[in-house]
Amino acid sequence: MSGPTTTALTLLAQEKARVTDWPSYIGWAVGLLIVIGLIYWLMRQGWNWRRTLQSGLPALPAVPADAGPVILETSGRYHGTTTAGNWLDRIVAHGLGTRSRADLTLGERGLLVLRPGDVDLWIPAEDLTGARTDSGIAGKVVPAGLLVVTWTLQGTALDSGFRADHPDEHAAWVEAVNELATRTTKTKTEEAAP
């Protein structure tokens, strides 16, 4: 047997060898998994490094049983906390860096954020400095908008972002938080005056 038939069989055998080169495919797959694992490990190290840098952040206020007489309530998502005015500088200390479901209650005594399966957050009324709507926080952009509450933690100004299940509620929340912050500041000023 010679001629075109032998050449065709040789080409077919070479093509078959290329298609069934499993050790090469397995090597590439293992290499890709190692690269993905390394990237994940580096991201985890960065998160831990950020937590170490922020270890000097004071402890969060203790969460009370209730927030006082209720002004507003809603449920939605907690998107994270950053230093005030810097939407990319995520705070990860004290559990503030993880996104989660949240039930928000604004009362006369402050803002209570219940986070099922995560650390609850209490912002006393005297620590609230204002609220606004924004499109992003902690590196997360939400086209429908976010409710961003600005507050202080023993002198450190922070922004916390929330997205209500019904974003049309954000405007009422901004107005109510700003009113409570203004009223509390006014009361503190009057109490400090002789």
N, C-alpha and C positions, 0 to 999 in steps of 0.2 A: 504494500500500500504506500503510495507516494503521491506527490503532487499537491493539489489543492486540498484534498481530504486531510492529509497529515497536517498541513498548515492550519486548517480550520480546527482540528482537534487540539492542537497545541495552543491556539488562541483561546479556545473554550476552557482549557485546563488553567491557563493563566488568569482568565477572568474569574473562574470559580475560586481560585486561590485568593484573589483579592477580596471577594465578597465574604468568604468565610475566614477572614483573618481575625478571629475572636480575641486572641491575646492582645492585639493592638487596641481593639475597641474597649476591652476591659481595662487596659492600662490607662486609656484616656478618661474613662468614666471614674476610675479611682482617683486619678489626678484632679479631676474636676471636683469631686467630693472633698478632697483634701483642701483645695483652694476655698470652697464654700465654708468648710469648717474653720479655716484660719480667719476668714473675714468675720464670721460670727464671733469667734473668740476675741478678735481685736475690738469689735463693737462692745462686747461685754466688758472688756478691760477699760475702755473709754468711759462706760457708764459708771463702773466702780471708781475710776479715777475722779470723775466729777463728784461722786458722792463723798469721797475723801476730802476734796477741795471745799465742799460745802458743809463739812462736819461742824464748823464753827457757827452755823446758823442756829439761833435759839430754838428750843423745843416749842412745838405748837401748843396753843392754849388747850386746856382740858375741855373735852366735849361735854356740855351740860345735858340734862335730861330733856329740856326743851328750850326754844329760842324766845320765850315770852309770848305775848299776844301776837298772833300771826298776821302779817301784812300781806305776804304772797307765798304761794307754794307752786312748785312745778317739778317735773322729772325730766331727765335728759342724760347728757354725757358730760363728764368732767374731762377736759382736754389737756390740762396741765397748768403748771405755775411757772412764771419766769420772773426775772428781776423787772421792776417797773420800767416801761419804755423800751425794753430790749426783748422783742418777741422771739428771738432765737436762743437766749440764755436760759435754758430749761433748769429749773430747780428739781433735783432728784432726792435731796435729803428729806427725811421724815415721811417718805412715801408720797411726796408731792409730784413725782415724775411720771407716775403710771396713769394712763387713761383708764376710765372706768364708767360704769353706769353711776348715776347720782340722783338723789332726791334733794332738792333745794327747798329750804324754808327760811324766809326772811321774816324775822320777828323783831319786836321792839328792842330786844337785847343783842341782836346780831344776826349773822348768816350761818345757818347750820347746813352742812353738806354731808349727807349720809351716803356712803359709798359701799354698797354690799360687796363683801369679800375683800375690801381694802380699808385703808386708814380713813376714818371720818375726819372732817375738817370743821373747825369752829372759828369763825371770825367775829370777835366781839364788836358791837356797834361803835365803840370808841376807836377801833382800829380801821374801820372802813373810811376810805378817803374819796371814793367815787366809783362810777361805773360808766361804761360806754359799749357801743357795738363795734365790732372789728371783724376783719375777714380771716385773721390767723393768729395763732399763738403756739409757742413751743415747736416751731418748724412745721406746724400743721395748718394748711389753708382750707377754710370751709367756705365755699361760695355762698351758701345760704346765710352766713354770718354767725358770729359768736357774741355771747354776753361776756364782757371782760370786767371783772371786779378788781379794783385797785385797793390795796390794804397794806398795813404795816405790821411787821412782826418784830417787835422790840427795836424799832428804828430802821429796819430794812424794808424798803418799799417793794411790794410784789404785785404782780398781775396774775389773776387766776381766770382761766377761760372755761366757759360752759356753753353747751348748745342744748337748748330746751327741745323737747320732742315737738313742740309747736313754736318755731322760730318767731312767729308774729307776736309772741309774748315778750320778746327781748326789750322792746321799747318801754313797756310798763315796768319791767324790772330795773332798767336804767333810771327811770324817773324815781321809783321807790327807794332804790339804794342811795341815790344822790340826795334825796330828801332826808333819809335817815342819817346819813353822814353829816349833812349840814346841821340838822337839828341837834345831833350829839355834840358836834364841835361847838355850837352856840351855847349849849348847856354847860359844857366843860369850861368855856371862857367866862360865863356868868358866875360859875361856882368859884373860879380862881380870882375873880375881881373882889377887892375889899369892900 
